[in-house]
Amino acid sequence: ATVSVLYCLTFPAEMLSDTTTNILCLLWPTLGFLWAWHNKSKISIIKIFSKKSGEQAPLTQGRAMSPDDMDKVYTVSTRISEGSREFLKQEFKVMILFMAAASFIIYWLIGMSGGENSWTNAQYSTIAFLVGALASCLSGGIGMAIAVYTNSRTAHEACVGSEADGSRDKYTRAFCVAFRGGIVMGFCLTSVGLLSLFALITFFKMQLGGDDKIRLYECIAAYGLGGSSIACFGRVGGGIFTKAADVGSDLCGKVVSNLPEDDPRNPGVIADCIGDNVGDIAGMGSDLFGSFGEASCAALVVSAYASPELTDSWSGMMFPLLITGVGTFVSLLTSMCVTEGWPTPVTCAERIEPVLKLQLVISTVLNTVAMYVTATLALPETFSVAKLIKDPATGAFEQVQVHSWEAAFCVIMGLWSGLVIGFVTEYYTSNRKPPVGEIARACTMGGAATNVISGLACGYLSTIVPSFVMATCMYISFNLCLMYGIALSALGILSTMSIGLTIDAYGPIADNAGGIVEMCVGDPKIREVTDCLDAAGNTTAAIGKGFAIASAAFVAVALYGAFITHAEVPIVNIVDSRVYPGLLVGAMLPYWFSGWTMKSVNKAAMEMVFEIQRQFEDEAILAGTKDPDYNRCVAVATKASLSEMSHSACLVMLSPIICGILFGKEALCGLLPGSLTSGVQMAISMSNTGGAWDNAKKFVECGMMETDSKGRLKGTTGFDATTRHTVKKTWKENEPGYAMYAAKDKEIHSAAVIGDTVGDPMKDTSGPALNILVKLMAIISVVFVPVVNGYMGGIIFDQWWKDFTQCASVHGTSCA
């Protein structure tokens, strides 16, 4: 890394040579893997074992976990690990069948399209699809493996660090372990993506030759299709599992039986912990891997079509990969600030969230400089980019001259747009901000009804600023570098993906650690530590979802431009009789998709509710004298999620293919922007609504509701970690009227739990999966352009209807 930086500083006027470009493309993922391995080795120092092994827990500054607690932690973590692996194993079986079927469809349809070298293109597109799909599976598997490995060790450190009140270890040790687990996932996933895509491009270049760049990157586009296809299954299947377990556990445990969060008497609590791993870790990892693959492929395809200077320069064509690679190195430096305790270690609850958010700010600032240097070295000083529309006089695409600094500015615009959108998301979902406080207060006014109304309003309002930010960034980027600029903005948002994934993975790890502490130790002081870690993770997870949605919007627009160019559509006329119907149907698809996924969650949750209620009929379980059948609930959630995820995924993947084959490329030109415009707004609204309801529930549970001298609720206060387990009541338990207050308090909590339960499938299933819908439909359209543009495209509009109208003009109504 030092040699590469010195080279860049010594020869600032020269572009990177092919050899240097290759070295950098291999260096960044190698450093990512090494940094992940280093942090995994640090986590491995902490040992979790059963009492039967006879080992003794090591002393940590004079403190150690008791053998009984260690044995319980080992048992629970083993159940979570085995359940997670079993679900992923069953899900991978479905994915393997899908990959086999999809590979056949890709090979056959592209081969039968009738274009030049169609069967060769079909072969390489199929290979790219399989590589992307397998890399996405690997990314999800790595994330889940490190999460289940780290959560028990985070719980261990929380227990050990909490032995002495006031110790700086109380939060520092558990926070560092959870953060290191996130580092392993974030840097492994990014490195897998960079290494596999670079290897695939190099292999295709050797096989196809370096002359036909357009053909090479057309085949590479299927890599993004493979990654996002697996992400669709991972997000939908994992989301259904986790929310079925979560909703079922909350309804039966909290609302009906009045059990605390993660109470070991609740049969669904292990399934809930497993859901955090398969949904929020494996699913989220596959999702962002798909975003990386599609954003990179979008930039590669657009530059291959639009710029002859870039296609002639190896460093110019590898610029999308260099953006992610340099961002990985910057993220590595940023994450070292936390692992080394700079500028200050996490010694109290109030430091957790600022430290996590500071990671995003520092990486964004450093990356701003790094992106300018990278663009200066990798791109020609000036290069041309073609417009989407051909010049009527010459029949060729008009060229626009672009400077390297303009390309760098597009990346930087995307980088800062993602940060702004992330912090706007945090404003609407954080329990430190007014919107969540207003929702919590609504629970006191009219119960669940006003809670739901306030939450929906919060989600709708949260779309305003992100929409204007994305619109502004798209406008500036397009005017600077046309569609290539929008693709670069998408890569700018994802350039800090390593640190974003680190923070995203940190949240579910801390959440699982809290559940393990509740089930195994039950000490309120220790649970306070894990709750503080989890609360900060919820906020940063919401920020991550804002990044993912924004990147999906930019990727979809860039891929749309690639589709229009490749399909040779001269102009998209919105009032065309074929475009406008496609626009309306496309705007409807996110609602259809969300309806199916939410019904799937509801169906799976009801099956979980029936199972938990059946077990609660045994009074010994509620009394705590008999262990529930946790495995039965895990099996119910697994079966329900796998059976329900396929039709939603097929809706996304088949819609653009069917539209293009039956109604032609013009109808598809309407379908894609329709799904984009409605899907992005729905994704932002649903994710933020669910996140706000979740934190409003925590707001109530943490005792942030104050009462006056008569016991009436008078509003909300700011966040105070010391009141987490102490509700502020002015009446004593033996005073008259306490029963009335306690009943009211339970009603408020029930209203908050109902809102959180309604929001669960919105923020963790339907909302996050919508950005996959937007991206996946676009990349499928690009990959299948030869089919839509060939003789198989437009069977109804371009062939049957055209023949019918010609016949009718000659023979009149007898043509029918």
C-alpha positions in Angstrom: 0.0 0.0 0.0 2.8 2.4 0.9 4.6 1.7 -2.5 1.3 2.3 -4.4 0.7 5.6 -2.6 4.2 6.8 -3.1 3.9 6.0 -6.8 0.7 8.0 -7.1 2.3 11.0 -5.4 5.6 10.8 -7.4 3.9 10.6 -10.8 0.7 12.7 -10.5 0.6 13.5 -14.2 0.7 10.0 -15.4 -2.1 7.5 -15.7 -1.8 4.2 -13.9 -0.2 1.5 -16.1 -1.9 -1.8 -16.7 0.5 -3.5 -14.3 -0.1 -1.0 -11.5 -3.8 -1.2 -12.0 -3.8 -5.0 -11.7 -1.6 -4.8 -8.6 -4.0 -2.3 -7.0 -7.1 -4.4 -7.9 -5.5 -7.3 -6.1 -3.9 -5.4 -3.3 -7.1 -3.8 -1.8 -9.0 -7.1 -1.4 -5.9 -8.8 0.0 -5.6 -6.1 2.6 -9.3 -6.4 3.4 -8.9 -10.2 4.0 -5.9 -9.7 6.2 -7.6 -7.0 8.3 -10.7 -9.3 8.7 -8.4 -12.2 9.7 -6.6 -10.0 12.2 -9.9 -9.1 13.9 -11.2 -12.7 13.8 -8.0 -13.7 15.6 -8.7 -11.1 18.3 -12.2 -12.4 18.8 -11.0 -16.0 19.0 -9.0 -15.2 22.1 -12.3 -15.3 24.0 -13.3 -18.9 24.7 -16.8 -20.2 25.1 -17.1 -23.8 26.3 -19.5 -26.2 28.2 -19.1 -27.3 31.8 -18.5 -30.9 30.6 -15.3 -29.9 28.9 -13.7 -29.3 32.4 -12.0 -26.0 31.2 -11.9 -23.0 33.5 -12.9 -19.5 32.4 -9.8 -17.3 32.2 -9.5 -14.4 34.5 -9.9 -11.0 32.9 -8.5 -8.2 35.2 -9.4 -10.4 38.2 -12.9 -11.3 36.9 -14.3 -14.4 35.2 -17.7 -15.7 34.2 -19.1 -18.4 36.5 -19.1 -22.0 35.2 -22.9 -22.3 35.3 -23.3 -19.0 33.3 -20.6 -20.1 30.8 -22.4 -23.4 30.3 -25.7 -21.7 29.6 -24.1 -19.3 27.2 -22.5 -22.2 25.4 -25.8 -24.1 25.2 -27.8 -21.1 23.9 -25.1 -20.0 21.4 -24.9 -23.6 20.1 -28.6 -23.7 19.5 -28.5 -20.4 17.7 -25.5 -21.5 15.6 -27.0 -24.8 14.6 -30.4 -23.3 13.8 -28.8 -20.6 11.6 -26.7 -23.1 9.7 -29.7 -25.4 9.2 -31.8 -22.6 7.8 -29.0 -21.5 5.5 -28.5 -25.0 4.4 -32.2 -25.4 3.5 -32.2 -22.0 1.8 -29.1 -22.8 -0.2 -30.8 -26.0 -1.5 -33.6 -23.8 -3.0 -31.0 -21.4 -4.3 -29.1 -24.1 -6.1 -32.2 -25.3 -7.9 -32.9 -21.7 -8.9 -29.4 -21.2 -10.2 -29.7 -24.3 -12.3 -33.0 -23.2 -13.7 -31.9 -19.6 -14.2 -28.7 -20.7 -15.9 -30.6 -22.7 -18.4 -33.0 -19.8 -19.1 -30.2 -17.3 -19.6 -28.3 -19.7 -21.9 -31.3 -20.6 -24.0 -32.9 -17.2 -24.4 -29.7 -15.3 -25.2 -28.5 -18.1 -27.5 -31.8 -18.1 -29.3 -31.9 -14.3 -29.7 -30.3 -14.7 -33.1 -27.6 -12.0 -32.8 -24.0 -12.3 -33.8 -22.1 -14.7 -31.5 -25.3 -15.3 -29.6 -24.4 -18.7 -28.3 -20.9 -17.6 -27.2 -22.4 -14.6 -25.4 -24.9 -17.0 -23.8 -22.1 -19.2 -22.5 -20.1 -16.3 -20.9 -23.2 -14.7 -19.5 -24.2 -17.9 -17.8 -20.7 -18.2 -16.3 -20.8 -14.6 -15.1 -24.3 -15.3 -13.6 -23.0 -18.4 -11.7 -19.9 -16.6 -10.4 -22.0 -13.7 -9.1 -24.6 -16.0 -7.5 -21.9 -18.2 -5.8 -20.0 -15.2 -4.5 -23.2 -13.8 -3.1 -24.0 -17.1 -1.3 -20.4 -17.1 0.0 -20.8 -13.5 1.3 -24.0 -14.3 3.2 -22.5 -17.5 4.6 -19.4 -15.7 5.9 -21.5 -13.0 7.5 -23.7 -15.4 9.3 -20.8 -17.6 10.5 -19.0 -14.7 12.1 -22.2 -13.3 13.6 -23.1 -16.5 15.4 -19.4 -16.8 16.5 -19.2 -13.3 17.9 -22.6 -12.8 19.6 -21.8 -15.2 22.5 -18.4 -13.6 22.9 -20.0 -10.2 23.1 -22.3 -11.5 25.8 -19.3 -12.9 27.6 -17.4 -9.6 27.5 -20.5 -7.7 28.7 -20.8 -10.1 31.7 -17.1 -9.8 32.5 -16.9 -6.0 32.0 -20.0 -5.4 34.2 -18.6 -7.2 37.3 -17.3 -3.9 38.5 -19.6 -0.9 38.3 -17.9 2.2 36.9 -15.2 0.3 35.2 -14.3 1.5 31.7 -14.6 -2.1 30.7 -18.3 -2.0 31.3 -19.0 -1.0 27.7 -15.5 -1.0 26.0 -15.0 -4.7 25.9 -18.4 -5.8 24.6 -18.5 -2.9 22.1 -15.1 -3.8 20.7 -15.9 -7.4 20.2 -19.2 -6.7 18.5 -17.5 -4.1 16.3 -14.7 -6.5 15.4 -17.3 -9.0 14.3 -18.8 -6.4 12.0 -15.3 -5.7 10.6 -14.8 -9.3 9.7 -18.1 -9.4 7.8 -17.8 -6.0 6.1 -14.2 -6.5 4.8 -14.6 -10.1 3.8 -17.7 -9.3 1.8 -16.2 -6.4 0.0 -13.0 -8.3 -0.7 -14.9 -11.3 -2.1 -16.8 -9.0 -4.4 -13.7 -7.1 -5.7 -11.6 -10.3 -6.1 -14.3 -12.3 -7.9 -15.3 -9.5 -10.3 -11.7 -8.6 -11.2 -10.9 -12.3 -11.8 -14.0 -12.7 -14.0 -13.1 -9.6 -16.1 -9.5 -10.8 -16.5 -10.7 -14.2 -17.5 -13.2 -12.9 -20.1 -10.6 -10.5 -21.5 -8.2 -13.4 -22.1 -10.9 -15.6 -23.7 -12.7 -12.9 -25.8 -9.7 -10.8 -26.6 -9.3 -7.1 -25.9 -10.9 -5.7 -29.0 -14.7 -6.2 -28.5 -15.1 -4.3 -25.2 -18.9 -3.9 -25.5 -19.4 -7.6 -25.9 -17.1 -8.4 -23.0 -18.9 -6.1 -20.5 -22.4 -7.2 -21.8 -21.5 -10.6 -20.6 -20.0 -9.3 -17.3 -23.4 -7.7 -16.5 -24.8 -11.1 -15.7 -22.5 -11.1 -12.6 -24.6 -8.4 -11.1 -27.7 -10.4 -12.0 -26.4 -13.4 -10.2 -25.5 -11.4 -7.0 -28.9 -9.7 -6.8 -30.9 -12.8 -7.6 -29.4 -14.5 -4.6 -29.9 -11.3 -2.6 -33.6 -11.4 -3.4 -34.0 -14.9 -2.0 -31.8 -14.0 1.0 -33.6 -10.8 1.8 -37.1 -12.2 1.3 -36.5 -15.6 2.9 -34.5 -14.3 5.8 -36.9 -11.4 6.3 -39.9 -13.7 6.5 -38.1 -16.0 9.0 -36.9 -13.3 11.3 -40.2 -11.4 11.3 -42.3 -14.5 11.7 -40.2 -15.4 14.8 -40.2 -11.8 16.1 -43.9 -11.1 15.6 -44.9 -14.4 17.0 -42.7 -14.1 20.0 -43.9 -10.5 20.7 -47.6 -11.2 20.4 -47.6 -14.3 22.6 -44.8 -13.3 24.9 -45.1 -9.6 25.5 -48.7 -8.7 24.7 -50.5 -11.9 25.9 -48.3 -13.4 28.6 -46.5 -10.1 29.7 -43.1 -11.7 29.5 -39.9 -9.6 29.1 -37.9 -9.3 26.0 -35.9 -12.5 25.2 -37.4 -14.3 28.2 -36.2 -18.0 28.1 -39.7 -19.2 28.9 -40.8 -17.9 25.4 -40.5 -20.9 22.9 -39.8 -18.5 20.0 -36.9 -16.7 21.6 -34.2 -18.9 19.9 -35.9 -18.6 16.5 -35.9 -14.8 17.0 -32.2 -14.8 17.7 -31.6 -17.0 14.6 -33.7 -14.6 12.5 -31.3 -11.8 13.4 -28.5 -13.8 11.8 -30.2 -15.1 8.7 -32.2 -11.9 7.9 -30.2 -9.0 9.2 -26.8 -10.5 8.6 -26.9 -13.1 5.7 -29.7 -11.3 3.9 -28.3 -7.9 4.3 -24.8 -9.1 3.3 -26.2 -10.6 0.0 -28.2 -7.4 -0.6 -25.2 -5.1 -0.4 -23.1 -7.5 -2.3 -25.7 -7.3 -5.1 -25.6 -3.5 -4.9 -21.8 -3.6 -5.4 -22.1 -6.0 -8.3 -24.8 -4.1 -10.1 -23.2 -0.7 -9.5 -19.9 -1.9 -10.9 -21.5 -3.6 -13.8 -23.6 -0.5 -14.6 -20.5 1.7 -14.7 -18.6 -0.9 -16.9 -21.5 -1.4 -19.3 -22.2 2.4 -19.7 -18.5 3.2 -20.2 -18.1 0.5 -22.7 -21.0 1.9 -24.8 -20.4 5.6 -24.2 -16.6 6.2 -24.2 -14.0 4.9 -26.6 -11.2 6.5 -24.6 -12.2 4.6 -21.5 -12.4 1.3 -23.3 -8.9 1.8 -24.7 -7.5 2.5 -21.2 -7.3 -0.5 -18.7 -7.1 1.8 -15.7 -10.1 3.8 -17.0 -12.2 0.6 -17.4 -11.1 -0.6 -13.9 -12.0 2.8 -12.4 -15.3 1.4 -10.9 -13.3 -1.4 -9.1 -10.6 1.1 -8.0 -13.3 3.2 -6.4 -14.4 0.4 -4.2 -10.8 -0.8 -3.6 -9.6 2.6 -2.4 -12.8 3.0 -0.3 -12.0 -0.3 1.3 -8.5 0.9 2.3 -10.0 4.2 3.7 -12.5 2.2 5.6 -9.7 0.0 7.0 -7.9 3.1 8.3 -11.2 4.4 9.7 -12.1 1.2 11.6 -8.6 1.2 13.2 -9.8 4.4 15.1 -12.3 2.2 17.0 -10.2 -0.8 17.5 -7.3 1.3 18.8 -9.6 3.6 20.9 -9.1 6.8 19.0 -10.0 9.6 19.6 -11.6 8.2 22.8 -12.7 4.7 23.7 -16.3 3.8 24.4 -16.4 4.1 28.2 -20.1 5.0 28.7 -23.5 4.5 27.0 -23.6 8.0 25.6 -20.4 7.4 23.6 -21.6 4.4 21.6 -23.8 6.0 19.0 -21.5 9.0 18.3 -18.5 6.7 17.8 -20.4 4.6 15.3 -21.7 7.7 13.4 -18.2 9.2 13.5 -17.0 6.2 11.5 -19.2 7.2 8.6 -18.2 10.9 8.8 -14.4 10.2 8.9 -14.6 7.6 6.1 -16.6 10.1 4.0 -14.2 13.0 4.5 -11.1 10.8 3.8 -12.7 9.2 0.8 -13.5 12.6 -0.7 -9.8 13.3 -1.1 -9.0 9.7 -2.1 -11.6 9.7 -4.9 -10.2 12.8 -6.4 -6.7 11.3 -6.4 -7.9 8.0 -7.8 -9.8 9.7 -10.7 -6.8 11.8 -11.6 -4.6 8.8 -11.8 -7.0 6.3 -13.3 -8.9 8.4 -15.9 -7.6 10.3 -18.9 -7.5 14.0 -18.3 -10.3 14.4 -20.9 -12.5 11.8 -22.4 -15.7 11.6 -24.4 -19.0 10.2 -23.2 -21.9 9.5 -25.6 -25.4 10.8 -25.2 -28.3 8.3 -25.1 -29.9 9.7 -28.3 -28.4 9.5 -31.8 -27.9 12.5 -33.9 -30.6 12.4 -36.6 -28.2 13.8 -39.2 -25.3 11.4 -38.8 -27.1 8.4 -37.1 -24.3 8.3 -34.5 -24.4 9.0 -30.8 -23.3 12.6 -30.0 -20.2 12.8 -27.9 -19.6 15.1 -24.9 -16.1 15.9 -23.6 -15.7 15.2 -19.9 -12.7 16.0 -17.6 -11.4 13.6 -14.9 -12.3 16.1 -12.1 -15.9 16.0 -13.3 -16.0 12.2 -12.9 -14.4 12.6 -9.5 -17.1 15.1 -8.5 -19.8 12.7 -9.5 -18.3 10.1 -7.2 -18.0 12.6 -4.4 -21.6 13.8 -4.9 -22.8 10.3 -4.4 -20.6 9.8 -1.4 -22.0 12.8 0.4 -25.5 12.2 -0.8 -25.4 8.8 0.9 -24.2 10.4 4.1 -27.0 13.0 4.1 -29.7 10.5 3.4 -28.3 8.3 6.1 -28.5 11.0 8.7 -32.0 12.1 7.6 -33.0 8.5 8.1 -31.4 8.6 11.6 -33.4 11.8 12.4 -36.7 10.1 11.8 -35.8 6.8 13.5 -33.6 7.7 16.5 -35.1 7.7 20.0 -33.0 10.9 20.6 -35.0 12.9 18.0 -38.5 14.5 18.1 -40.3 12.2 15.6 -39.9 9.1 17.7 -40.8 11.0 20.9 -44.0 12.2 19.2 -44.9 8.6 18.2 -44.3 7.4 21.8 -46.5 10.2 23.1 -49.2 9.2 20.6 -49.4 5.8 22.5 -50.6 7.7 25.6 -53.3 9.7 23.7 -55.3 7.0 21.8 -53.4 3.8 22.2 -52.5 1.7 19.2 -54.6 3.7 16.7 -52.9 7.0 17.2 -49.5 5.2 17.4 -50.1 3.7 13.9 -51.3 7.0 12.4 -48.3 8.9 13.8 -45.9 6.2 12.6 -47.3 6.2 9.1 -47.1 10.1 8.9 -43.5 9.9 10.1 -42.6 7.5 7.3 -44.3 9.5 4.6 -42.5 12.7 5.7 -39.2 11.0 5.8 -39.2 10.6 2.0 -39.1 14.3 1.3 -35.4 15.2 1.9 -33.9 12.0 0.4 -35.9 12.5 -2.7 -34.7 16.0 -3.2 -31.1 15.0 -2.4 -31.2 12.1 -4.9 -32.8 14.3 -7.5 -30.2 17.0 -7.1 -27.3 14.6 -7.2 -28.7 12.9 -10.4 -29.2 16.2 -12.1 -25.7 17.4 -11.4 -24.1 14.0 -12.2 -26.0 13.7 -15.5 -25.0 17.2 -16.6 -21.4 16.5 -15.8 -20.9 13.0 -17.2 -24.3 11.9 -18.5 -25.3 8.3 -17.5 -21.8 7.5 -16.6 -21.9 10.2 -14.0 -25.0 8.6 -12.4 -23.3 5.2 -12.3 -20.3 6.8 -10.6 -22.6 8.4 -8.1 -23.9 5.0 -7.2 -20.4 3.7 -6.7 -19.6 6.8 -4.6 -22.5 5.8 -2.2 -21.1 2.3 -2.0 -17.4 3.3 -1.8 -17.5 3.1 2.0 -19.4 -0.2 1.9 -16.9 -1.9 4.1 -17.4 0.4 7.1 -21.2 0.6 6.4 -21.4 -3.2 6.5 -19.3 -3.2 9.7 -21.8 -0.9 11.4 -24.8 -2.8 10.0 -23.5 -6.1 11.2 -22.6 -4.7 14.6 -26.3 -4.2 15.4 -27.6 -7.8 15.1 -24.5 -9.1 16.9 -25.3 -6.8 19.9 -29.0 -7.7 19.7 -28.2 -11.4 19.9 -25.8 -10.8 22.7 -28.6 -9.1 24.7 -30.8 -12.1 24.1 -28.1 -14.5 25.3 -27.6 -12.4 28.4 -31.3 -12.4 29.2 -31.6 -16.2 28.7 -28.4 -17.2 30.5 -27.5 -14.6 33.2 -30.6 -12.4 33.8 -28.7 -9.7 35.5 -30.3 -6.2 34.8 -26.9 -4.5 35.0 -25.5 -6.7 32.3 -28.6 -6.4 30.2 -28.3 -2.6 30.5 -24.9 -2.8 28.7 -26.2 -5.0 25.9 -29.4 -2.8 25.5 -27.2 0.3 25.1 -25.2 -1.4 22.5 -28.3 -2.7 20.7 -30.1 0.8 20.8 -27.1 2.4 19.0 -27.1 -0.5 16.5 -30.8 0.1 15.6 -30.0 3.7 14.7 -27.0 2.8 12.6 -28.9 0.0 10.9 -31.5 2.5 9.8 -28.7 4.7 8.4 -27.4 1.7 6.5 -30.8 1.1 5.0 -30.8 4.7 3.7 -27.5 4.1 2.0 -28.8 0.8 0.4 -32.0 2.5 -0.9 -30.2 5.5 -2.3 -27.6 3.3 -4.1 -30.4 1.1 -5.5 -32.0 4.2 -7.1 -28.8 5.4 -8.7 -27.9 1.9 -9.9 -31.4 1.4 -11.4 -31.2 4.7 -13.3 -27.7 3.9 -14.7 -28.8 0.5 -15.8 -31.9 2.0 -17.4 -29.6 4.2 -19.5 -27.5 1.2 -20.4 -30.7 -0.7 -21.4 -32.0 2.2 -23.6 -28.6 2.5 -25.3 -28.2 -1.2 -25.9 -31.8 -1.7 -27.0 -31.4 1.3 -29.5 -34.5 3.1 -28.3 -34.1 6.6 -29.9 -36.4 8.4 -27.4 -38.7 7.3 -24.6 -42.1 9.0 -25.2 -44.1 8.9 -22.0 -47.4 9.3 -23.9 -46.7 6.5 -26.3 -49.4 3.9 -26.3 -46.9 1.2 -25.3 -44.8 3.2 -22.8 -47.5 4.7 -20.6 -49.2 1.3 -19.8 -45.8 0.0 -18.9 -45.3 3.0 -16.6 -48.5 2.3 -14.7 -47.9 -1.4 -14.4 -44.4 -0.7 -13.2 -45.6 1.7 -10.5 -48.0 -1.1 -9.3 -45.3 -3.8 -9.0 -43.8 -2.6 -5.7 -47.3 -2.7 -4.1 -47.9 -6.2 -5.5 -44.5 -7.3 -4.2 -44.9 -5.7 -0.8 -48.4 -7.2 -0.4 -47.1 -10.7 -1.1 -44.2 -10.4 1.3 -46.3 -8.9 4.1 -48.9 -11.6 3.7 -46.1 -14.2 3.8 -44.9 -12.7 7.1 -48.4 -12.7 8.5 -49.0 -16.3 7.5 -45.7 -17.5 8.9 -46.2 -15.4 12.1 -49.6 -17.0 12.7 -48.1 -20.4 12.5 -45.5 -19.3 15.0 -48.2 -17.9 17.3 -50.2 -21.2 17.2 -47.0 -23.2 18.1 -46.1 -20.9 21.0 -49.7 -20.9 22.3 -49.7 -24.7 22.1 -46.6 -24.8 24.2 -47.9 -22.2 26.7 -50.7 -24.6 27.5 -48.2 -26.4 29.5 -48.1 -24.4 32.7 -44.7 -25.7 33.7 -43.2 -23.7 30.8 -44.6 -20.4 31.9 -43.6 -21.2 35.5 -40.0 -21.7 34.3 -39.7 -25.3 35.6 -39.6 -26.9 32.1 -37.7 -25.8 29.0 -39.8 -25.0 25.9 -39.3 -26.9 22.6 -37.2 -24.2 20.9 -36.4 -26.5 17.9 -40.0 -26.8 17.0 -40.4 -23.1 16.6 -37.3 -22.9 14.5 -38.6 -25.6 12.2 -42.0 -23.8 11.9 -40.3 -20.5 10.9 -37.9 -22.3 8.5 -40.6 -24.2 6.7 -42.9 -21.2 6.4 -40.2 -18.8 5.1 -38.9 -21.2 2.5 -42.3 -22.0 1.2 -43.3 -18.4 1.0 -40.3 -16.7 -0.6 -40.3 -18.2 -4.1 -43.4 -16.5 -5.6 -42.3 -13.0 -4.5 -38.8 -13.6 -6.0 -40.3 -14.9 -9.2 -42.5 -11.8 -9.6 -39.4 -9.6 -9.6 -37.4 -11.7 -12.0 -40.0 -12.7 -14.5 -41.8 -9.3 -14.8 -39.2 -7.6 -17.1 -38.7 -10.8 -19.2 -42.4 -11.3 -19.8 -43.0 -7.6 -20.4 -40.2 -7.5 -23.0 -41.1 -10.7 -24.8 -44.9 -10.1 -24.9 -45.1 -6.3 -25.2 -41.7 -5.2 -26.5 -38.9 -2.9 -25.5 -41.1 0.2 -25.5 -43.3 -1.2 -22.8 -40.3 -2.2 -20.8 -39.0 1.4 -21.1 -42.1 2.4 -19.1 -42.1 -0.6 -16.7 -38.6 0.2 -15.3 -39.0 3.9 -14.4 -42.5 3.1 -13.0 -41.1 0.5 -10.6 -38.2 2.8 -9.7 -40.2 5.9 -8.8 -42.7 4.1 -6.7 -40.4 1.5 -5.3 -37.8 3.9 -3.9 -40.5 6.0 -2.1 -42.1 2.9 -0.6 -38.8 1.5 0.5 -37.8 4.7 2.3 -41.3 5.1 3.9 -41.7 1.5 5.0 -38.2 1.2 6.4 -38.4 4.5 8.4 -41.9 3.8 9.6 -40.9 0.4 11.0 -37.7 1.8 12.5 -39.6 4.7 14.2 -42.1 2.3 15.7 -39.4 0.0 16.9 -37.6 2.8 18.8 -40.8 4.3 20.0 -41.5 1.0 21.8 -38.0 1.1 23.3 -38.7 4.8 24.3 -41.7 3.6 26.3 -39.9 0.5 27.7 -36.9 2.4 28.8 -39.0 4.7 31.1 -38.7 7.9 29.1 -42.4 8.8 29.7 -42.8 11.3 32.6 -45.8 11.8 34.8 -47.0 14.8 36.8 -47.9 14.9 40.5 -51.3 13.2 39.8 -49.8 10.4 37.8 -50.9 11.8 34.4 -48.5 11.4 31.5 -47.1 14.8 30.5 -44.9 14.2 27.6 -41.4 12.9 26.7 -37.9 13.4 27.8 -34.6 13.0 26.1 -32.7 9.7 26.1 -31.2 8.8 29.5 -29.4 5.5 29.7 -29.8 5.4 33.5 -33.6 5.1 33.2 -33.5 2.0 31.0 -35.0 -0.3 33.6 -36.8 2.3 35.8 -40.1 3.7 34.7 -40.7 7.2 36.2 -43.7 6.8 38.4 -44.8 9.3 41.0 -47.2 6.9 42.8 -45.9 4.2 45.1 -47.1 0.6 44.8 -49.1 0.8 48.1 -50.8 4.1 47.4 -54.4 4.4 46.2 -54.9 4.6 42.5 -51.7 2.7 41.7 -53.6 -0.2 40.1 -55.3 2.3 37.7 -51.9 3.8 36.8 -50.3 0.3 36.3 -53.2 -0.7 34.0 -52.8 2.5 32.0 -49.0 1.9 31.8 -49.6 -1.6 30.5 -52.0 -0.2 27.8 -49.4 2.3 26.7 -46.8 -0.5 26.4 -49.2 -2.8 24.5 -49.9 0.1 22.1 -46.2 0.6 21.5 -45.6 -3.2 21.0 -48.5 -3.3 18.5 -46.9 -0.5 16.5 -43.6 -2.2 16.6 -45.2 -5.5 15.5 -46.9 -3.9 12.5 -43.6 -2.2 11.5 -41.5 -5.3 11.8 -42.3 -6.7 8.3 -42.1 -3.2 6.9 -38.6 -2.4 8.0 -37.0 -5.8 7.8 -38.8 -7.6 5.0 -40.8 -5.6 2.5 -38.9 -2.3 2.8 -35.3 -3.6 2.3 -36.5 -6.1 -0.4 -37.9 -3.3 -2.5 -34.5 -1.9 -3.3 -33.6 -5.3 -4.7 -36.8 -5.2 -6.8 -35.7 -1.9 -8.3 -32.1 -3.0 -9.1 -32.9 -6.6 -10.1 -35.5 -5.6 -12.7 -33.1 -3.2 -14.3 -30.1 -5.6 -14.5 -32.4 -8.3 -15.9 -33.5 -6.0 -18.6 -29.9 -5.2 -19.5 -28.8 -8.9 -19.6 -31.8 -9.9 -21.7 -31.6 -7.0 -24.2 -30.6 -9.4 -27.1 -33.8 -11.3 -26.4 -36.1 -8.2 -26.2 -34.4 -6.6 -29.2 -34.5 -9.8 -31.3 -37.3 -11.6 -33.0 -38.7 -12.9 -29.7 -39.4 -9.4 -28.4 -42.8 -7.7 -28.6 -44.9 -10.7 -29.7 -48.2 -8.8 -29.0 -47.5 -5.1 -29.6 -44.8 -5.4 -32.3 -46.0 -8.5 -34.1 -49.6 -9.6 -33.6 -51.1 -6.1 -33.1 -49.1 -4.6 -35.9 -50.3 -7.4 -38.3 -53.9 -7.0 -37.0 -53.9 -3.2 -37.7 -52.4 -3.6 -41.2 -55.0 -6.3 -42.0 -57.8 -4.1 -40.6 -56.7 -1.2 -42.7 -57.1 -3.4 -45.9 -60.0 -5.7 -45.1 -61.9 -3.8 -42.4 -63.6 -5.6 -39.5 -63.5 -9.0 -41.3 -59.8 -9.2 -40.3 -60.9 -10.1 -36.7 
